[in-house]
Amino acid sequence: MDKQLAKVYEPQQVEDRIYKFWLDGGYFHAEVDPKKEPYTIVIPPPNITGQLHMGHALDETLQDILIRFRRMQGRAALWLPGTDHASIATEAKIVAAMAEEGLTKDDLGREAFLERAWEWKRKYGGRIVEQLKKLGSSCDWERERFTLDEGCNKAVNEVFVRLYEKGLIYRGERIVNWCPHCLTTISDAEVEYEEHDGSFWHLRYPLTDGSGYIEVATTRPETMLGDTAVAVHPDDERYKDLVGKTVILPLVNKEIPIIADTYVEREFGTGVVKITPAHDPNDFAVGQRHNLPIINVFTPDAHITDEWGKYAGMDRYEARKAIVADLDAGGYLVKIEPMKHNVGQCYRCSSVVEPRISKQWFVKMQPLAEPAVKAVREGKTKFIPERFDKIYYNWMENIRDWCISRQLWWGHRIPAWYCDDCGEVIVAREEPHCCTKCGGSNLRRDEDTLDTWFSSALWPFSTLGWPDNTEELKYFYPTNTLVTGYDIIFFWVARMIFSGIEYTGETPFDTVLIHGIVRDAQGRKMSKSLGNGVDPLVEIEKYGADALRFSLATGNSPGNDMRYIPERVEASRNFANKLWNAARFILMNLPDDEAPAHLPSGLAIEDKWVLSKFNTLVKDVTDNLDKFEIGVAVQKLYDFIWDIFCDWYIELCKVRLNAGGEGASTARAVLVYVMTGILKLLHPFMPFITEEIWQTLPHDGESIMVSSWPEFDGSLVYADDEREFERVMNAIRAIRVRRSEMNVPPSKKANVHIATAYADTFKRGAVFFERLAYASSTEVGNSFEIENAVTIITDDAKIYIPMGELIDFEAERARLNKERDGVLKDIEFFKSKLSNEGFVSKAPAAVVDAQREQLAKSEERLAMIEERLSALK
């Protein structure tokens, strides 16, 4: 046992060494063990393009707290790590790097491009994993997975084939969300809406018969080139006679029909809308109902296609200006109204998304969503806080079919092949050698890859070996707790739930712990544009991982955003230093042969007090962690360690430690017992410092992280002793407060006289008044008559300190007069309430009695103050 601790705690000297010790010891690894109850968390896999940010730091800290807690409770605790291939983000990085070399994807071809992508993954993909280790994450790195690895690919192909065979995956032309920058489809969940300033352009469409015109209003005049109808509501009396007629499409000079459809809102705009099926999802639906032609106006990168003369090749916004100018010149522009509206943007690059007709692969969501909604309603998976289940229900109950194909090369390639001889579509787990219909060998594989979330949705079970029925899958699945931010409930959580139910028959986790986002000190979201992001690695280098973790847990409340306040991290570092100094004090007082934590007989009252308090702490912290009240648990640990243990108990022990003998031996044993327990309770939050200190104390076992979690012990409930000792402590506190108010320095000792009905208690505690209340002597009795004394009153005692030994008489008179004024105000307040018939008659009897009791105490206090003022005269 190494009994040395450096004078100052330097996390930079400790943390890497301790983490290597854990890795070398294999303490993070979980095995199938029928004798143990499993506890499983799968990490939300960070993108291989990512670098650790404060959101990751919070997410991983919360997971690590839970996994370390359950591991110490004796569970087979598996925290399964891995990374996400992040199709769009990764491909964009590689394309950008190639552009610097003057290369494009087409220059290289698919295979050469993928070789580069894998090389990029090997070079940079592990960066965030190493950063997670700096935070202290106790993941089972032996089981690390990647969403594009061979096992995950096997699972993805299995799911695709099963859904296709059930008729739940289909290929068809639909309106999709298209990113003109990333050049791929994105799902509804990947579209982020932001309020933009826009305009309503009111346009005249002339009636073909020359009898007038109809006025339409649009936010996108550039799409009018693809209009194939104008629509009104069938019950709109203004336009009933026009239905069935035609108008001339301005600039294009083409005849298009006026149709009636309930989609049109009569009260919105003019009650007439232009229908552009190729460029609006609602218009597409109207077009399907009315069998309208579909005319595409834009290229994949949102430029006007070649068919449109002078506008061909223009960017969509450039085309908007040119078309509006021409409409104005032709007399078709009626007016322009400013407006604000929500515009969909790509969640990766923030480009404005373009609705686009495209042949894509889709998943039918209704049959998958219904059992997933039912599972949450029946409590098979619970959201914490519960309010987030409403967001889940709303999205799942209004879900549209999921577009799963992406026009990218980096990702799981769709397992579908097309026969060029007969046109057959073949969906298979393995590459077919010939057409299953005609036997031909001219097979061509689908070029597209799957949405990244398709593979991420399988993460809780694909990482444990599914579709094979492995021992790990049978033991560790379903998993227990999923920890994630509220921003990916749609992206990921919902998809994992319906996937787990569909492919394994069970929900993938029993609890979803939702946390908020980490904002800056002013409450703003951290972003590159604001320049207010904080690098966790810089903070770790400055303060240590433990301080960062502790500050992120402090005040944390499920589902709520939190502010990152640097002073809080400094306070957490100071807390670590306080703990370190307490450990150094204990070590300095231990003999070389001190046994591991045990409790002797013959405990002093202060020992019983601290043990009883610690026992309550064990129960409370365990209950809090069971309920995911991590912020509450942290605060209780902080208060006990700083106040009860360091500021009180250690100081109380110094009397016996200095005296030596049996009393010193008992004090040492209790110090080691409580400190060992504190370190265990604190370990999930501050793993490095607790391991370092634990290793220096007498202990059994190899590492604190696999030691047993403290349990509530009924034999350590000393309620009476705890209550008795609190009387002494309250008196000491009151003396210290009064001396502080009177600016009496600690060096100025004074006699303390305590009049109390609890004489035995105060006599046993007399030695503590001399050490902690700066008493030169302590006398305990039923009553005292001492002239010119400072009087201090607690619930259990009346304390007198001779004035001449302490203070300036004039200052004390002024203080007492001020205190009397405050008490007089209190008396007036209570009397006023109690003289109010409405209050007395309507308020609960207990409330009225409490007010009367407060009045009586205030009047008693006033009498004492008057008595002291009289004595000072």
VODREN-704053 format. One line per 2 residues: number of its first residue (from 1); their letters; for each residue x, y, z of C-alpha. Coordinates in steps of 0.25 Angstrom, whole numbers, plus 5000, padded with zeros to 4 digits. Layout:
N
NUM) A) X,Y,Z | ...
//
This chain:
873
1) MD) 5000,5000,5000 | 5005,5014,4996
3) KQ) 5003,5023,5007 | 5008,5035,5001
5) LA) 5000,5046,4995 | 5006,5059,4988
7) KV) 5005,5072,4995 | 4996,5077,4984
9) YE) 4986,5069,4975 | 4991,5070,4961
11) PQ) 4981,5063,4952 | 4990,5064,4940
13) QV) 5000,5055,4948 | 4989,5045,4952
15) ED) 4978,5043,4941 | 4986,5037,4930
17) RI) 4993,5028,4939 | 4980,5024,4946
19) YK) 4973,5021,4933 | 4984,5012,4928
21) FW) 4983,5005,4941 | 4968,5002,4939
23) LD) 4971,4998,4925 | 4982,4988,4928
25) GG) 4973,4982,4939 | 4962,4980,4930
27) YF) 4952,4986,4940 | 4943,4992,4929
29) HA) 4941,4978,4922 | 4928,4971,4925
31) EV) 4925,4957,4923 | 4913,4948,4922
33) DP) 4911,4943,4936 | 4899,4936,4940
35) KK) 4902,4939,4955 | 4900,4954,4953
37) EP) 4889,4963,4948 | 4893,4970,4935
39) YT) 4893,4985,4933 | 4895,4990,4919
41) IV) 4896,5004,4913 | 4900,5006,4898
43) IP) 4907,5019,4895 | 4900,5028,4886
45) PP) 4911,5026,4875 | 4918,5039,4872
47) NI) 4922,5042,4858 | 4936,5039,4853
49) TG) 4936,5053,4848 | 4934,5059,4862
51) QL) 4942,5065,4873 | 4938,5065,4887
53) HM) 4929,5076,4891 | 4922,5080,4903
55) GH) 4909,5072,4899 | 4918,5059,4898
57) AL) 4924,5062,4911 | 4911,5063,4918
59) DE) 4905,5051,4911 | 4917,5042,4914
61) TL) 4918,5047,4928 | 4904,5044,4931
63) QD) 4906,5030,4925 | 4919,5027,4933
65) IL) 4912,5031,4946 | 4901,5021,4944
67) IR) 4911,5010,4939 | 4921,5012,4950
69) FR) 4909,5012,4960 | 4903,4999,4955
71) RM) 4917,4992,4954 | 4920,4995,4968
73) QG) 4906,4989,4972 | 4911,4976,4967
75) RA) 4904,4976,4953 | 4910,4971,4941
77) AL) 4911,4985,4935 | 4914,4987,4920
79) WL) 4915,5001,4914 | 4917,4997,4900
81) PG) 4924,5008,4892 | 4926,5011,4877
83) TD) 4925,5021,4866 | 4916,5025,4855
85) HA) 4920,5025,4840 | 4912,5038,4838
87) SI) 4910,5037,4823 | 4907,5051,4819
89) AT) 4917,5058,4829 | 4929,5048,4826
91) EA) 4927,5048,4811 | 4926,5064,4811
93) KI) 4940,5064,4818 | 4946,5054,4808
95) VA) 4941,5062,4796 | 4946,5075,4802
97) AM) 4960,5069,4804 | 4960,5063,4790
99) AE) 4955,5077,4784 | 4968,5083,4790
101) EG) 4976,5073,4781 | 4967,5076,4769
103) LT) 4960,5063,4769 | 4945,5059,4769
105) KD) 4938,5046,4773 | 4935,5043,4758
107) DL) 4950,5045,4755 | 4953,5034,4765
109) GR) 4942,5025,4764 | 4934,5018,4775
111) EA) 4944,5007,4779 | 4956,5017,4780
113) FL) 4947,5027,4787 | 4944,5017,4797
115) ER) 4958,5013,4799 | 4961,5028,4803
117) AW) 4949,5028,4812 | 4954,5016,4820
119) EW) 4968,5022,4820 | 4962,5035,4826
121) KR) 4954,5027,4836 | 4967,5019,4841
123) KY) 4974,5033,4842 | 4963,5041,4849
125) GG) 4952,5032,4853 | 4958,5028,4866
127) RI) 4961,5043,4870 | 4948,5044,4878
129) VE) 4950,5031,4885 | 4963,5035,4891
131) QL) 4956,5048,4895 | 4945,5040,4902
133) KK) 4956,5033,4910 | 4962,5046,4915
135) LG) 4948,5049,4921 | 4949,5036,4929
137) SS) 4939,5028,4921 | 4939,5013,4926
139) CD) 4934,5007,4913 | 4937,4993,4910
141) WE) 4947,4996,4899 | 4949,4981,4896
143) RE) 4935,4982,4890 | 4936,4995,4882
145) RF) 4928,4995,4869 | 4926,5003,4857
147) TL) 4913,5005,4850 | 4919,5001,4836
149) DE) 4927,4989,4842 | 4924,4975,4836
151) GC) 4915,4971,4847 | 4906,4983,4846
153) NK) 4906,4982,4831 | 4901,4967,4833
155) AV) 4890,4973,4842 | 4886,4984,4832
157) NE) 4885,4974,4820 | 4876,4965,4829
159) VF) 4867,4976,4833 | 4866,4981,4818
161) VR) 4862,4968,4813 | 4852,4964,4824
163) LY) 4845,4978,4822 | 4845,4976,4807
165) EK) 4839,4962,4808 | 4828,4967,4817
167) GL) 4825,4978,4807 | 4829,4989,4817
169) IY) 4841,4994,4808 | 4837,4999,4794
171) RG) 4843,5007,4783 | 4835,5019,4777
173) ER) 4835,5033,4772 | 4832,5042,4783
175) IV) 4835,5057,4787 | 4847,5056,4796
177) NW) 4855,5066,4804 | 4867,5069,4795
179) CP) 4880,5076,4800 | 4885,5083,4787
181) HC) 4899,5085,4794 | 4901,5070,4800
183) LT) 4894,5065,4787 | 4886,5055,4794
185) TI) 4872,5052,4800 | 4870,5054,4815
187) SD) 4859,5050,4824 | 4848,5058,4830
189) AE) 4855,5057,4844 | 4868,5063,4837
191) VE) 4861,5076,4833 | 4863,5087,4843
193) YE) 4853,5099,4842 | 4857,5113,4844
195) EH) 4849,5126,4843 | 4853,5134,4831
197) DG) 4849,5148,4825 | 4841,5145,4812
199) SF) 4831,5150,4803 | 4817,5147,4797
201) WH) 4817,5150,4782 | 4802,5152,4777
203) LR) 4802,5149,4763 | 4791,5150,4752
205) YP) 4788,5137,4743 | 4780,5142,4731
207) LT) 4767,5133,4729 | 4769,5127,4715
209) DG) 4755,5132,4710 | 4759,5146,4712
211) SG) 4749,5149,4723 | 4759,5154,4733
213) YI) 4769,5147,4742 | 4771,5140,4755
215) EV) 4780,5145,4766 | 4790,5134,4773
217) AT) 4799,5137,4784 | 4813,5129,4785
219) TR) 4825,5129,4793 | 4833,5123,4782
221) PE) 4831,5130,4769 | 4843,5123,4763
223) TM) 4835,5109,4763 | 4824,5115,4754
225) LG) 4831,5110,4742 | 4827,5096,4747
227) DT) 4812,5100,4750 | 4802,5090,4744
229) AV) 4789,5095,4751 | 4784,5106,4760
231) AV) 4774,5101,4771 | 4763,5107,4779
233) HP) 4754,5101,4790 | 4742,5094,4785
235) DD) 4733,5101,4795 | 4739,5115,4792
237) ER) 4727,5123,4786 | 4737,5133,4780
239) YK) 4743,5123,4770 | 4732,5112,4768
241) DL) 4729,5117,4754 | 4743,5116,4750
243) VG) 4746,5102,4753 | 4748,5094,4740
245) KT) 4753,5106,4733 | 4767,5109,4729
247) VI) 4777,5120,4731 | 4790,5124,4723
249) LP) 4803,5122,4731 | 4810,5135,4730
251) LV) 4824,5135,4723 | 4822,5120,4719
253) NK) 4809,5124,4711 | 4803,5110,4714
255) EI) 4789,5106,4717 | 4787,5100,4731
257) PI) 4774,5096,4738 | 4767,5102,4750
259) IA) 4764,5090,4759 | 4756,5089,4773
261) DT) 4763,5082,4784 | 4760,5083,4800
263) YV) 4775,5085,4802 | 4773,5099,4799
265) ER) 4771,5108,4811 | 4760,5119,4807
267) EF) 4765,5129,4817 | 4780,5128,4813
269) GT) 4785,5138,4803 | 4775,5140,4792
271) GV) 4769,5126,4794 | 4776,5122,4781
273) VK) 4789,5114,4780 | 4798,5110,4769
275) IT) 4801,5095,4768 | 4815,5091,4765
277) PA) 4815,5076,4767 | 4830,5074,4765
279) HD) 4834,5084,4776 | 4824,5084,4788
281) PN) 4820,5071,4795 | 4806,5076,4797
283) DF) 4805,5080,4782 | 4810,5066,4779
285) AV) 4799,5060,4787 | 4789,5069,4779
287) GQ) 4795,5065,4766 | 4793,5050,4769
289) RH) 4779,5052,4772 | 4776,5060,4760
291) NL) 4786,5053,4750 | 4794,5065,4748
293) PI) 4807,5065,4740 | 4820,5066,4748
295) IN) 4830,5076,4742 | 4843,5078,4748
297) VF) 4850,5092,4748 | 4863,5090,4756
299) TP) 4876,5082,4754 | 4881,5074,4766
301) DA) 4889,5086,4771 | 4877,5095,4770
303) HI) 4880,5102,4757 | 4869,5104,4746
305) TD) 4869,5093,4736 | 4873,5094,4721
307) EW) 4859,5094,4716 | 4855,5108,4721
309) GK) 4862,5118,4712 | 4868,5130,4718
311) YA) 4866,5125,4732 | 4874,5112,4729
313) GM) 4886,5110,4738 | 4882,5121,4748
315) DR) 4883,5118,4763 | 4869,5117,4769
317) YE) 4870,5131,4776 | 4876,5138,4764
319) AR) 4865,5132,4755 | 4854,5137,4765
321) KA) 4859,5151,4763 | 4859,5150,4748
323) IV) 4845,5143,4748 | 4839,5154,4757
325) AD) 4845,5165,4749 | 4839,5159,4736
327) LD) 4826,5157,4743 | 4826,5171,4747
329) AG) 4829,5176,4733 | 4818,5167,4727
331) GY) 4808,5173,4736 | 4806,5160,4744
333) LV) 4811,5165,4758 | 4800,5170,4766
335) KI) 4808,5173,4779 | 4818,5168,4789
337) EP) 4815,5166,4804 | 4827,5164,4814
339) MK) 4825,5152,4823 | 4832,5142,4832
341) HN) 4832,5128,4830 | 4839,5115,4834
343) VG) 4849,5110,4824 | 4854,5095,4824
345) QC) 4869,5094,4825 | 4879,5082,4824
347) YR) 4883,5079,4838 | 4898,5076,4833
349) CS) 4901,5088,4824 | 4889,5098,4827
351) SV) 4886,5099,4812 | 4871,5102,4809
353) VE) 4865,5088,4806 | 4858,5087,4792
355) PR) 4846,5078,4791 | 4849,5069,4779
357) IS) 4842,5057,4771 | 4852,5046,4772
359) KQ) 4851,5030,4771 | 4855,5026,4785
361) WF) 4854,5014,4795 | 4844,5016,4806
363) VK) 4840,5009,4819 | 4825,5008,4821
365) MQ) 4824,5014,4835 | 4810,5012,4840
367) PL) 4811,4997,4843 | 4824,4999,4850
369) AE) 4820,5011,4858 | 4807,5006,4864
371) PA) 4814,4995,4873 | 4825,5005,4877
373) VK) 4815,5015,4882 | 4807,5004,4889
375) AV) 4820,4999,4896 | 4823,5013,4902
377) RE) 4808,5015,4906 | 4809,5002,4914
379) GK) 4821,5006,4921 | 4831,4996,4914
381) TK) 4840,5008,4912 | 4839,5020,4920
383) FI) 4844,5034,4917 | 4850,5042,4928
385) PE) 4845,5053,4930 | 4832,5047,4926
387) RF) 4828,5059,4918 | 4836,5055,4906
389) DK) 4827,5044,4903 | 4817,5054,4897
391) IY) 4828,5058,4887 | 4830,5043,4884
393) YN) 4815,5041,4882 | 4813,5053,4874
395) WM) 4824,5049,4864 | 4821,5034,4863
397) EN) 4806,5036,4862 | 4808,5046,4850
399) IR) 4819,5039,4844 | 4821,5039,4829
401) DW) 4828,5028,4821 | 4843,5028,4823
403) CI) 4852,5031,4811 | 4864,5022,4814
405) SR) 4872,5024,4801 | 4884,5034,4800
407) QL) 4891,5038,4788 | 4905,5035,4794
409) WW) 4916,5025,4793 | 4920,5025,4808
411) GH) 4910,5016,4815 | 4903,5003,4815
413) RI) 4900,5000,4800 | 4886,4996,4797
415) PA) 4885,4981,4795 | 4877,4982,4783
417) WY) 4881,4978,4769 | 4874,4981,4755
419) CD) 4874,4971,4744 | 4877,4978,4731
421) DC) 4872,4966,4723 | 4858,4966,4729
423) GE) 4856,4978,4738 | 4855,4969,4751
425) VI) 4858,4975,4764 | 4866,4965,4773
427) VA) 4867,4968,4788 | 4877,4959,4795
429) RE) 4886,4957,4807 | 4897,4953,4798
431) EP) 4901,4957,4784 | 4893,4949,4774
433) HC) 4901,4942,4762 | 4889,4942,4753
435) CT) 4875,4947,4752 | 4865,4939,4760
437) KC) 4854,4942,4749 | 4861,4940,4735
439) GG) 4874,4934,4739 | 4882,4945,4733
441) SN) 4895,4950,4738 | 4895,4965,4734
443) LR) 4892,4970,4748 | 4895,4984,4753
445) RD) 4895,4988,4768 | 4887,5000,4773
447) ED) 4896,5011,4774 | 4890,5018,4786
449) TL) 4894,5016,4801 | 4885,5015,4813
451) DT) 4881,5027,4822 | 4892,5026,4834
453) WF) 4880,5025,4844 | 4876,5012,4837
455) SS) 4888,5005,4843 | 4888,5014,4856
457) AL) 4874,5009,4859 | 4879,4995,4860
459) WP) 4891,4999,4870 | 4885,4993,4883
461) FS) 4884,4979,4877 | 4893,4978,4865
463) TL) 4905,4981,4874 | 4902,4969,4882
465) GW) 4902,4960,4870 | 4888,4960,4864
467) PD) 4883,4954,4855 | 4891,4942,4861
469) NT) 4885,4938,4875 | 4898,4940,4882
471) EE) 4901,4938,4897 | 4903,4953,4899
473) LK) 4890,4957,4892 | 4882,4947,4901
475) YF) 4889,4953,4913 | 4891,4968,4911
477) YP) 4879,4970,4903 | 4869,4977,4905
479) TN) 4878,4988,4910 | 4875,4996,4922
481) TL) 4877,5011,4920 | 4878,5020,4908
483) VT) 4884,5034,4911 | 4882,5044,4901
485) GY) 4879,5058,4897 | 4865,5062,4894
487) DI) 4869,5067,4880 | 4870,5053,4875
489) IF) 4857,5047,4880 | 4852,5046,4865
491) FW) 4865,5043,4859 | 4869,5032,4867
493) VA) 4861,5028,4880 | 4848,5026,4872
495) RM) 4855,5018,4861 | 4862,5009,4871
497) IF) 4849,5006,4879 | 4841,5001,4866
499) SG) 4853,4994,4861 | 4855,4986,4874
501) IE) 4841,4982,4875 | 4840,4978,4860
503) YT) 4853,4970,4860 | 4855,4965,4874
505) GE) 4841,4965,4879 | 4845,4974,4891
507) TP) 4847,4989,4894 | 4862,4991,4893
509) FD) 4863,4998,4907 | 4854,5000,4919
511) TV) 4858,5015,4921 | 4861,5027,4913
513) LI) 4868,5037,4921 | 4867,5051,4914
515) HG) 4877,5062,4917 | 4877,5076,4911
517) IV) 4888,5084,4904 | 4899,5091,4910
519) RD) 4898,5106,4908 | 4908,5117,4911
521) AQ) 4908,5125,4924 | 4898,5135,4917
523) GR) 4888,5124,4913 | 4892,5124,4898
525) KM) 4894,5111,4890 | 4908,5109,4888
527) SK) 4912,5110,4873 | 4923,5114,4864
529) SL) 4916,5126,4859 | 4915,5132,4873
531) GN) 4929,5127,4876 | 4924,5123,4890
533) GV) 4928,5108,4890 | 4936,5103,4901
535) DP) 4946,5091,4898 | 4945,5081,4909
537) LV) 4959,5076,4906 | 4964,5090,4909
539) EI) 4956,5090,4922 | 4961,5076,4926
541) EK) 4976,5081,4924 | 4973,5093,4933
543) YG) 4964,5087,4944 | 4965,5072,4942
545) AD) 4954,5062,4937 | 4948,5060,4951
547) AL) 4945,5075,4953 | 4939,5076,4939
549) RF) 4930,5064,4941 | 4926,5068,4955
551) SL) 4922,5082,4950 | 4914,5076,4939
553) AT) 4906,5067,4949 | 4904,5079,4959
555) GN) 4890,5084,4957 | 4887,5075,4946
557) SP) 4872,5072,4944 | 4867,5062,4934
559) GN) 4862,5068,4922 | 4866,5082,4925
561) DM) 4877,5091,4918 | 4889,5095,4927
563) RY) 4898,5107,4927 | 4913,5104,4926
565) IP) 4919,5114,4936 | 4934,5114,4938
567) ER) 4934,5118,4952 | 4926,5105,4955
569) VE) 4938,5097,4949 | 4947,5104,4958
571) AS) 4938,5102,4970 | 4939,5087,4967
573) RN) 4954,5087,4966 | 4954,5094,4980
575) FA) 4945,5083,4985 | 4955,5072,4979
577) NK) 4966,5080,4987 | 4958,5079,5000
579) LW) 4956,5064,4998 | 4971,5063,4995
581) NA) 4975,5071,5008 | 4965,5063,5017
583) AR) 4972,5050,5011 | 4986,5055,5014
585) FI) 4982,5058,5028 | 4976,5044,5031
587) LM) 4988,5038,5025 | 4998,5046,5034
589) NL) 4991,5041,5046 | 4990,5026,5042
591) PD) 5001,5016,5047 | 5007,5007,5036
593) DE) 4999,4995,5041 | 4985,5001,5040
595) AP) 4975,4991,5036 | 4965,4993,5025
597) AH) 4952,5001,5029 | 4945,4994,5041
599) LP) 4937,5000,5053 | 4942,4997,5067
601) SG) 4933,4997,5080 | 4933,5009,5089
603) LA) 4929,5020,5079 | 4929,5034,5084
605) IE) 4916,5042,5082 | 4923,5050,5070
607) DK) 4926,5037,5064 | 4912,5032,5065
609) WV) 4907,5046,5059 | 4916,5045,5047
611) LS) 4913,5030,5044 | 4898,5032,5045
613) KF) 4899,5044,5036 | 4908,5036,5026
615) NT) 4898,5024,5027 | 4887,5034,5023
617) LV) 4895,5039,5011 | 4897,5025,5006
619) KD) 4882,5023,5006 | 4879,5036,5000
621) VT) 4890,5036,4989 | 4886,5022,4985
623) DN) 4872,5025,4984 | 4875,5038,4976
625) LD) 4883,5030,4966 | 4873,5019,4965
627) KF) 4863,5031,4961 | 4873,5037,4952
629) EI) 4874,5050,4961 | 4888,5052,4958
631) GV) 4889,5066,4961 | 4882,5064,4975
633) AV) 4892,5053,4978 | 4904,5062,4975
635) QK) 4899,5073,4984 | 4897,5063,4996
637) LY) 4911,5058,4994 | 4917,5072,4993
639) DF) 4910,5076,5006 | 4913,5064,5014
641) IW) 4928,5064,5010 | 4931,5079,5011
643) DI) 4922,5082,5023 | 4920,5070,5032
645) FC) 4933,5062,5029 | 4943,5072,5026
647) DW) 4939,5085,5034 | 4933,5077,5046
649) YI) 4937,5063,5048 | 4952,5064,5044
651) EL) 4953,5076,5054 | 4945,5069,5065
653) CK) 4955,5057,5063 | 4967,5065,5065
655) VR) 4965,5066,5081 | 4966,5051,5082
657) LN) 4977,5049,5071 | 4985,5059,5079
659) AG) 4982,5052,5092 | 4986,5038,5087
661) GE) 4982,5025,5093 | 4969,5017,5091
663) GA) 4961,5030,5087 | 4971,5033,5076
665) ST) 4970,5018,5071 | 4955,5019,5070
667) AR) 4955,5033,5063 | 4965,5027,5053
669) AV) 4956,5015,5050 | 4944,5024,5048
671) LV) 4952,5034,5039 | 4956,5023,5030
673) YV) 4943,5016,5030 | 4935,5029,5026
675) MT) 4946,5034,5016 | 4946,5020,5009
677) GI) 4931,5021,5008 | 4931,5035,5003
679) LK) 4941,5031,4992 | 4932,5020,4988
681) LL) 4920,5029,4987 | 4928,5039,4980
683) HP) 4935,5030,4970 | 4924,5030,4959
685) FM) 4925,5045,4959 | 4940,5047,4961
687) PF) 4947,5034,4957 | 4961,5038,4957
689) IT) 4964,5045,4970 | 4955,5035,4977
691) EE) 4964,5024,4972 | 4977,5031,4975
693) IW) 4973,5033,4989 | 4966,5020,4991
695) QT) 4979,5013,4987 | 4987,5020,4998
697) LP) 4977,5017,5009 | 4976,5003,5016
699) HD) 4967,4995,5007 | 4963,4981,5001
701) GE) 4963,4979,4986 | 4970,4984,4974
703) SI) 4962,4996,4970 | 4951,5005,4976
705) MV) 4943,5003,4963 | 4941,4989,4966
707) SS) 4939,4990,4981 | 4926,4989,4987
709) WP) 4916,5000,4987 | 4912,5005,5001
711) EF) 4899,5000,5007 | 4890,5005,5017
713) DG) 4893,4999,5031 | 4882,4998,5041
715) SL) 4892,4996,5052 | 4898,5010,5049
717) VY) 4885,5018,5052 | 4888,5026,5064
719) AD) 4876,5036,5063 | 4877,5039,5078
721) DE) 4892,5042,5078 | 4891,5049,5065
723) RE) 4880,5058,5071 | 4888,5060,5084
725) FE) 4901,5064,5077 | 4893,5074,5068
727) RV) 4890,5082,5080 | 4905,5084,5083
729) MN) 4908,5087,5069 | 4897,5097,5068
731) AI) 4902,5104,5080 | 4916,5104,5074
733) RA) 4911,5110,5061 | 4903,5121,5069
735) IR) 4915,5125,5077 | 4924,5125,5064
737) VR) 4913,5134,5057 | 4912,5143,5069
739) RS) 4927,5145,5070 | 4928,5147,5055
741) EM) 4917,5158,5056 | 4925,5165,5067
743) NV) 4938,5164,5059 | 4944,5156,5070
745) PP) 4957,5149,5065 | 4959,5134,5068
747) SK) 4971,5137,5076 | 4963,5144,5087
749) KA) 4958,5133,5096 | 4947,5135,5106
751) NV) 4939,5127,5117 | 4926,5120,5112
753) HI) 4915,5118,5121 | 4904,5109,5116
755) AT) 4890,5109,5123 | 4882,5096,5118
757) AY) 4873,5085,5121 | 4883,5076,5114
759) AD) 4894,5077,5123 | 4900,5063,5121
761) TF) 4900,5065,5106 | 4907,5079,5107
763) KR) 4917,5074,5118 | 4921,5062,5108
765) GA) 4923,5073,5097 | 4931,5083,5106
767) VF) 4944,5080,5099 | 4939,5084,5086
769) FE) 4935,5098,5091 | 4949,5100,5094
771) RL) 4954,5095,5081 | 4943,5100,5071
773) AY) 4937,5112,5079 | 4950,5118,5084
775) AS) 4946,5116,5099 | 4956,5117,5109
777) ST) 4947,5109,5118 | 4933,5103,5118
779) EV) 4923,5103,5130 | 4910,5095,5128
781) GN) 4898,5097,5138 | 4883,5100,5139
783) SF) 4885,5115,5140 | 4895,5126,5142
785) EI) 4894,5140,5147 | 4906,5147,5139
787) EN) 4906,5162,5138 | 4911,5169,5125
789) AV) 4910,5157,5117 | 4908,5154,5102
791) TI) 4895,5145,5102 | 4893,5135,5091
793) IT) 4881,5127,5090 | 4878,5113,5083
795) DD) 4867,5104,5083 | 4874,5096,5094
797) AK) 4883,5106,5102 | 4885,5120,5107
799) IY) 4900,5123,5106 | 4907,5134,5113
801) IP) 4920,5140,5110 | 4926,5151,5119
803) MG) 4925,5164,5110 | 4938,5169,5116
805) EL) 4946,5157,5110 | 4940,5160,5096
807) ID) 4936,5173,5092 | 4933,5188,5091
809) FE) 4921,5191,5099 | 4916,5202,5090
811) AE) 4916,5193,5078 | 4909,5182,5085
813) RA) 4898,5192,5089 | 4896,5197,5075
815) RL) 4896,5182,5070 | 4885,5179,5081
817) NK) 4877,5191,5077 | 4877,5187,5062
819) ER) 4873,5172,5066 | 4862,5178,5075
821) DG) 4856,5186,5063 | 4856,5174,5055
823) VL) 4849,5165,5065 | 4839,5177,5068
825) KD) 4835,5176,5053 | 4834,5161,5053
827) IE) 4824,5163,5065 | 4816,5173,5058
829) FF) 4815,5164,5046 | 4810,5152,5054
831) KS) 4800,5160,5062 | 4795,5166,5050
833) KL) 4792,5153,5043 | 4786,5147,5056
835) SN) 4777,5159,5058 | 4772,5156,5044
837) EG) 4759,5149,5046 | 4759,5144,5031
839) FV) 4773,5138,5033 | 4770,5131,5046
841) SK) 4756,5126,5041 | 4761,5121,5027
843) AP) 4775,5116,5029 | 4778,5102,5034
845) AA) 4779,5101,5049 | 4793,5096,5048
847) VV) 4797,5109,5040 | 4790,5117,5050
849) DA) 4797,5110,5062 | 4810,5111,5055
851) QR) 4808,5127,5054 | 4805,5127,5069
853) EQ) 4817,5119,5073 | 4826,5129,5064
855) LA) 4820,5140,5072 | 4822,5134,5085
857) KS) 4837,5132,5081 | 4839,5146,5076
859) EE) 4833,5152,5089 | 4842,5143,5097
861) RL) 4854,5147,5089 | 4850,5162,5091
863) AM) 4850,5160,5106 | 4864,5154,5105
865) IE) 4869,5166,5097 | 4863,5176,5106
867) ER) 4869,5169,5118 | 4883,5169,5111
869) LS) 4881,5184,5108 | 4877,5187,5122
871) AL) 4890,5180,5127 | 4899,5188,5117
873) K) 4893,5201,5124
//
